[in-house]
C-alpha cells in the first residue's frame, strides 16, 4: 500500500508529519477560539439582561 519512496523517504514522511501536525494545531486553535468567543458572547448577553 505504501509506495517506495527511495532516497527521499525521510523527507516525504517528515513533510506529511509536519502537515498533519500543523493541521491539528489549526483545528485545535479554531475550536479554542470558538469556545472563547461563545463564552464572551454569553457573558455579554448576561450583562445585557442584568441591565434591563
Secondary structure, 3 states (H helix, E strand, C coil): CCCCCHHHHHHHHHHHHHHHHHHHHHHHHHHHHHHHHHHHHHHHHHHHHHHC
